[in-house]
């Protein structure tokens, strides 16, 4: 047990030293806890991989470690916020474009797509992230109308990709991210130099958009859940059965929890759940997945990181932020909410997007004076 405690504490101390050395004098606790938790989770995943029997995946463990390193690097280096948003938007947009291309070339012939992001959940999460990022300039009254028009088209394309995926978790995450965008847009509009009448009109417009988006999201979910008939089961645009989706998730969480009960401290190891439970690819929640694969220490470290990401996203929205900061906060909320109801751990690329956005939000808060 001493060795395990050391494996958890040593990377925490290293991360603390790194954050201190880079001069994180504003909001230092948040940056320190985020980097400590994320670094400890990544290293503990590698320790759990080394300690687990056959069937673990070094590829997944190393991919998650790389994703965590990117998130920590964004906090330490603090690149310009707009460039972080550009990188995330380009990556998400490329996946959505690739999905459409494969759907046209393969989906028309076979009814489903074959690529690594053709599964409804990760593809839907990336589409939701792209849509929310595109909504930021759409809701920015200070942007030229051609920019807002192009952004609106991009949001519609990404939104359609999300609907085609049929991912319930991504729809929920999209709703949370859209709310963050609208809050940020309202705060920026309410504190602008425009006339009070224009500001009031902007607030009213945001409320109308928010109600419309919420109604659309609720309608889509209800239509999915009500689509079952005795002779025909509902399927998403990718051919995925959506019946009893919530009940299926609960059963998967219960199975993964049993794996954790058998391996409480070290966990079963990355990607070893299918070896233990037939048909269980992942735990369908990063929280449960962290418990099952890395045990209590890994789950606590992951919880530290994601909690700091949530706090950073809220702090970014607590003051009138810039458009890039709004985008990072919204993307962090989208991927953070998604990680609670499904998993990013099975997809290191998706985990990389999550921790890049989270690290960017922490970096924005870290750079802001504590009294602002």
C-alpha positions as CSV (number, residue, x, y, z in Angstrom):
1,X,0.0,0.0,0.0
2,X,2.9,2.4,0.7
3,X,4.1,2.0,-2.9
4,X,0.6,2.9,-4.2
5,X,0.4,6.0,-2.0
6,X,3.8,7.1,-3.2
7,X,2.7,6.5,-6.8
8,X,-0.1,8.9,-6.1
9,X,1.7,11.5,-4.1
10,X,5.0,11.8,-6.1
11,X,3.4,13.0,-9.4
12,X,1.2,15.3,-7.3
13,X,4.3,16.9,-5.8
14,X,6.0,17.1,-9.2
15,X,3.0,18.9,-10.7
16,X,2.9,21.2,-7.8
17,X,6.5,22.1,-8.3
18,X,6.0,22.7,-12.0
19,X,3.0,25.0,-11.5
20,X,4.8,26.9,-8.8
21,X,8.0,27.3,-10.9
22,X,6.0,28.7,-13.8
23,X,4.6,31.5,-11.6
24,X,1.0,30.6,-11.1
25,X,0.4,33.4,-8.7
26,X,-3.2,34.1,-9.6
27,X,-5.7,31.4,-8.7
28,X,-2.7,29.1,-7.9
29,X,-4.8,26.5,-6.0
30,X,-7.1,25.8,-8.9
31,X,-4.2,25.3,-11.3
32,X,-2.2,23.2,-8.8
33,X,-5.1,20.9,-8.1
34,X,-6.0,20.5,-11.7
35,X,-2.5,19.7,-12.8
36,X,-2.0,17.5,-9.8
37,X,-5.2,15.5,-10.3
38,X,-4.7,15.1,-14.0
39,X,-1.1,14.1,-13.8
40,X,-1.7,11.7,-10.9
41,X,-4.6,10.1,-12.9
42,X,-2.5,9.6,-16.0
43,X,0.5,8.1,-14.0
44,X,-1.8,6.0,-11.9
45,X,-3.3,4.6,-15.1
46,X,0.1,3.5,-16.2
47,X,0.8,2.0,-12.8
48,X,-2.6,0.1,-13.0
49,X,-1.6,-1.1,-16.4
50,X,1.7,-2.4,-15.2
51,X,0.1,-4.1,-12.2
52,X,-2.8,-5.7,-14.1
53,X,-2.7,-9.2,-15.6
54,X,-3.1,-9.9,-19.3
55,X,-5.8,-8.1,-21.3
56,X,-4.9,-4.5,-20.5
57,X,-4.2,-1.9,-23.2
58,X,-0.9,0.0,-23.1
59,X,-2.0,1.9,-26.2
60,X,-5.1,3.3,-24.3
61,X,-3.1,4.0,-21.2
62,X,-0.4,5.8,-23.1
63,X,-3.0,7.7,-25.1
64,X,-4.7,8.9,-22.0
65,X,-1.4,9.9,-20.5
66,X,-0.7,12.0,-23.6
67,X,-4.1,13.6,-23.5
68,X,-3.5,14.5,-19.8
69,X,-0.1,15.9,-20.7
70,X,-1.6,18.2,-23.3
71,X,-4.1,19.5,-20.7
72,X,-1.3,20.2,-18.2
73,X,0.8,21.7,-20.9
74,X,-1.9,24.2,-21.8
75,X,-2.1,25.3,-18.2
76,X,1.6,25.7,-17.8
77,X,2.4,27.3,-21.2
78,X,-0.8,29.4,-21.3
79,X,-1.0,29.8,-25.1
80,X,-3.4,32.5,-26.5
81,X,-7.0,31.4,-25.8
82,X,-8.1,32.0,-29.3
83,X,-5.5,29.6,-30.6
84,X,-6.6,26.9,-28.2
85,X,-10.2,27.4,-29.5
86,X,-8.9,27.3,-33.2
87,X,-7.1,24.0,-32.6
88,X,-10.2,22.4,-30.8
89,X,-12.6,23.7,-33.5
90,X,-10.4,22.5,-36.3
91,X,-10.1,19.0,-34.8
92,X,-13.8,18.8,-34.1
93,X,-14.7,20.2,-37.5
94,X,-12.4,17.7,-39.2
95,X,-14.1,14.7,-37.5
96,X,-17.6,16.0,-38.4
97,X,-16.5,16.5,-42.1
98,X,-15.0,13.1,-42.2
99,X,-18.1,11.6,-40.7
100,X,-20.3,13.2,-43.4
101,X,-17.8,12.0,-46.1
102,X,-17.9,8.5,-44.8
103,X,-21.7,8.5,-44.5
104,X,-22.1,9.5,-48.1
105,X,-19.6,7.0,-49.4
106,X,-20.3,4.1,-47.0
107,X,-23.5,4.8,-45.2
108,X,-25.7,5.0,-48.2
109,X,-24.6,1.5,-49.2
110,X,-24.6,-0.2,-45.8
111,X,-26.8,2.0,-43.6
112,X,-24.0,2.6,-41.0
113,X,-20.6,4.1,-40.9
114,X,-17.4,2.1,-40.2
115,X,-14.7,4.4,-38.9
116,X,-13.4,4.9,-35.4
117,X,-15.9,7.7,-34.7
118,X,-18.9,6.1,-36.3
119,X,-20.1,4.9,-32.9
120,X,-22.9,7.2,-31.9
121,X,-21.6,8.5,-28.6
122,X,-18.0,9.7,-29.4
123,X,-19.1,11.1,-32.8
124,X,-22.1,12.8,-31.2
125,X,-19.9,14.4,-28.5
126,X,-17.5,15.8,-31.1
127,X,-20.3,17.1,-33.2
128,X,-21.9,18.7,-30.1
129,X,-18.5,20.4,-29.4
130,X,-18.2,21.7,-32.9
131,X,-21.8,23.0,-32.9
132,X,-21.4,24.8,-29.6
133,X,-18.1,26.4,-30.7
134,X,-19.9,27.6,-33.9
135,X,-22.7,29.1,-31.8
136,X,-20.3,31.6,-30.1
137,X,-19.8,33.9,-33.1
138,X,-23.5,33.4,-34.1
139,X,-24.5,34.9,-30.7
140,X,-21.9,37.7,-30.9
141,X,-23.7,40.8,-32.1
142,X,-20.3,42.5,-32.6
143,X,-19.3,40.1,-35.4
144,X,-19.9,41.1,-39.1
145,X,-23.0,39.4,-40.5
146,X,-21.1,37.3,-43.1
147,X,-19.1,35.8,-40.2
148,X,-22.2,35.1,-38.2
149,X,-23.9,33.6,-41.3
150,X,-21.0,31.2,-42.0
151,X,-20.9,30.2,-38.3
152,X,-24.7,29.6,-38.3
153,X,-24.3,27.2,-41.3
154,X,-21.4,25.4,-39.5
155,X,-23.5,25.1,-36.4
156,X,-26.4,23.7,-38.4
157,X,-24.2,21.2,-40.1
158,X,-22.6,20.0,-36.8
159,X,-26.1,20.0,-35.2
160,X,-27.4,17.7,-37.9
161,X,-24.4,15.4,-37.4
162,X,-25.3,15.3,-33.7
163,X,-29.0,14.5,-34.5
164,X,-27.9,11.7,-36.9
165,X,-25.7,10.2,-34.2
166,X,-28.7,9.7,-31.9
167,X,-26.5,10.1,-28.8
168,X,-28.6,11.0,-25.8
169,X,-25.6,12.0,-23.7
170,X,-24.4,14.3,-26.4
171,X,-27.8,16.0,-26.7
172,X,-27.7,16.6,-23.0
173,X,-24.2,18.0,-23.2
174,X,-25.1,20.1,-26.2
175,X,-27.9,21.7,-24.1
176,X,-25.6,22.5,-21.3
177,X,-23.0,24.0,-23.7
178,X,-25.7,26.1,-25.4
179,X,-26.8,27.5,-22.1
180,X,-23.2,28.5,-21.4
181,X,-22.9,30.2,-24.7
182,X,-26.1,32.2,-24.2
183,X,-25.0,33.2,-20.7
184,X,-21.7,34.4,-22.0
185,X,-23.3,36.3,-24.9
186,X,-25.8,37.9,-22.6
187,X,-23.1,39.1,-20.2
188,X,-21.1,40.5,-23.1
189,X,-24.1,42.2,-24.6
190,X,-25.4,43.6,-21.3
191,X,-22.1,45.3,-20.6
192,X,-21.5,46.6,-24.1
193,X,-21.5,50.3,-25.1
194,X,-24.7,49.9,-27.0
195,X,-27.9,51.7,-26.0
196,X,-30.1,50.3,-23.2
197,X,-32.8,49.6,-25.8
198,X,-30.4,47.6,-27.9
199,X,-29.1,45.7,-24.9
200,X,-32.7,44.8,-23.9
201,X,-33.4,43.6,-27.4
202,X,-30.2,41.5,-27.3
203,X,-31.2,39.9,-23.9
204,X,-34.7,39.2,-25.3
205,X,-33.2,37.6,-28.4
206,X,-31.0,35.4,-26.3
207,X,-34.0,34.3,-24.2
208,X,-35.9,33.4,-27.4
209,X,-33.0,31.5,-28.8
210,X,-32.5,29.7,-25.5
211,X,-36.2,28.6,-25.3
212,X,-36.1,27.5,-29.0
213,X,-33.0,25.4,-28.5
214,X,-34.3,23.9,-25.2
215,X,-37.6,23.0,-26.9
216,X,-35.8,21.5,-29.9
217,X,-33.6,19.4,-27.6
218,X,-36.5,18.2,-25.5
219,X,-38.5,17.4,-28.6
220,X,-35.7,15.3,-30.1
221,X,-35.2,13.3,-26.9
222,X,-39.0,12.7,-26.5
223,X,-39.3,11.7,-30.2
224,X,-36.5,9.3,-29.8
225,X,-37.9,7.7,-26.7
226,X,-41.4,7.6,-28.1
227,X,-40.4,6.1,-31.5
228,X,-40.8,2.4,-30.4
229,X,-43.5,0.4,-32.0
230,X,-44.3,-3.3,-31.4
231,X,-43.0,-4.2,-34.8
232,X,-40.1,-1.7,-35.2
233,X,-37.4,-0.7,-32.8
234,X,-36.1,2.8,-33.1
235,X,-32.6,3.4,-34.5
236,X,-30.4,6.4,-34.8
237,X,-29.1,7.8,-38.1
238,X,-26.1,5.5,-37.7
239,X,-28.3,2.4,-37.2
240,X,-27.9,2.2,-33.4
241,X,-30.7,0.9,-31.3
242,X,-31.9,3.6,-28.9
243,X,-34.5,1.6,-27.0
244,X,-34.1,1.6,-23.2
245,X,-30.9,3.6,-23.5
246,X,-31.0,4.8,-19.9
247,X,-31.7,1.4,-18.5
248,X,-28.8,0.0,-20.5
249,X,-26.5,2.5,-19.1
250,X,-27.6,1.7,-15.5
251,X,-26.9,-2.0,-16.1
252,X,-23.5,-1.2,-17.6
253,X,-22.6,1.0,-14.6
254,X,-23.7,-1.9,-12.2
255,X,-21.5,-4.4,-14.1
256,X,-18.5,-2.0,-14.0
257,X,-19.1,-1.3,-10.3
258,X,-18.9,-5.1,-9.6
259,X,-15.5,-5.1,-11.3
260,X,-14.4,-2.2,-9.1
261,X,-15.6,-4.1,-6.0
262,X,-13.2,-6.9,-7.0
263,X,-10.3,-4.5,-7.6
264,X,-10.9,-1.6,-5.3
265,X,-7.4,-0.1,-5.2
266,X,-5.5,-0.8,-8.4
267,X,-8.6,-1.4,-10.6
268,X,-8.8,-3.9,-13.4
269,X,-6.5,-1.9,-15.7
270,X,-7.3,0.0,-18.9
271,X,-9.4,-1.8,-21.5
272,X,-9.7,-4.9,-19.4
273,X,-13.4,-4.7,-18.7
274,X,-14.3,-6.8,-21.9
275,X,-11.9,-9.5,-20.6
276,X,-13.8,-9.7,-17.2
277,X,-17.4,-9.0,-18.4
278,X,-18.3,-10.3,-21.8
279,X,-19.8,-7.6,-24.0
280,X,-18.7,-4.8,-21.7
281,X,-16.5,-2.5,-23.8
282,X,-16.4,0.4,-21.3
283,X,-18.2,1.7,-18.3
284,X,-20.2,4.4,-20.3
285,X,-19.2,7.0,-17.7
286,X,-15.7,8.3,-17.0
287,X,-16.4,8.3,-13.3
288,X,-17.4,4.7,-13.2
289,X,-14.7,3.8,-15.8
290,X,-12.0,5.4,-13.6
291,X,-13.2,3.4,-10.6
292,X,-13.3,0.1,-12.5
293,X,-10.0,0.6,-14.4
294,X,-7.8,2.5,-11.9
295,X,-9.5,2.0,-8.5
296,X,-10.1,4.6,-5.8
297,X,-6.8,6.5,-6.3
298,X,-7.4,6.9,-10.0
299,X,-11.0,7.9,-9.6
300,X,-10.1,10.5,-6.9
301,X,-7.4,12.0,-9.2
302,X,-9.8,12.1,-12.1
303,X,-12.5,13.7,-10.0
304,X,-10.0,16.4,-8.8
305,X,-9.2,17.3,-12.5
306,X,-12.8,17.4,-13.7
307,X,-14.0,19.3,-10.7
308,X,-11.4,22.0,-11.4
309,X,-12.4,22.1,-15.0
310,X,-16.0,22.7,-13.9
311,X,-15.0,25.4,-11.5
312,X,-12.8,27.1,-14.2
313,X,-15.7,27.1,-16.7
314,X,-18.0,28.7,-14.1
315,X,-15.3,31.3,-13.2
316,X,-14.8,32.2,-16.8
317,X,-18.5,32.9,-17.1
318,X,-18.6,34.8,-13.8
319,X,-17.3,38.0,-15.4
320,X,-17.9,39.5,-18.9
321,X,-15.6,37.2,-20.9
322,X,-14.2,37.4,-24.4
323,X,-15.6,35.3,-27.2
324,X,-12.7,32.9,-27.0
325,X,-13.1,32.4,-23.3
326,X,-16.8,31.8,-23.7
327,X,-16.0,29.2,-26.4
328,X,-13.6,27.4,-24.1
329,X,-15.9,27.4,-21.2
330,X,-18.8,26.1,-23.3
331,X,-16.7,23.3,-24.9
332,X,-15.4,22.3,-21.5
333,X,-19.0,22.1,-20.2
334,X,-20.1,20.0,-23.2
335,X,-17.3,17.5,-22.9
336,X,-17.4,17.5,-19.1
337,X,-21.1,16.8,-18.9
338,X,-20.7,14.1,-21.6
339,X,-17.9,12.5,-19.5
340,X,-20.4,12.0,-16.7
341,X,-23.0,10.2,-18.7
342,X,-20.6,8.4,-21.1
343,X,-16.9,7.9,-21.5
344,X,-14.0,9.7,-23.2
345,X,-11.5,7.2,-21.7
346,X,-12.1,4.7,-24.5
347,X,-11.2,7.4,-27.1
348,X,-7.9,9.1,-26.3
349,X,-8.6,11.6,-29.1
350,X,-11.8,12.6,-27.3
351,X,-10.1,12.7,-24.0
352,X,-7.5,15.0,-25.6
353,X,-10.2,17.4,-26.6
354,X,-11.7,17.4,-23.1
355,X,-8.4,18.1,-21.3
356,X,-7.3,20.7,-23.9
357,X,-10.5,22.6,-23.3
358,X,-10.3,22.1,-19.6
359,X,-6.7,23.2,-19.5
360,X,-7.5,26.3,-21.6
361,X,-10.3,27.3,-19.2
362,X,-8.0,26.8,-16.2
363,X,-5.3,28.9,-18.0
364,X,-7.8,31.7,-18.6
365,X,-8.8,31.8,-14.9
366,X,-5.2,31.5,-13.8
367,X,-4.3,34.5,-15.9
368,X,-7.1,36.6,-14.5
369,X,-6.4,38.7,-11.4
370,X,-8.0,37.2,-8.3
371,X,-9.9,40.4,-7.5
372,X,-11.4,40.8,-11.0
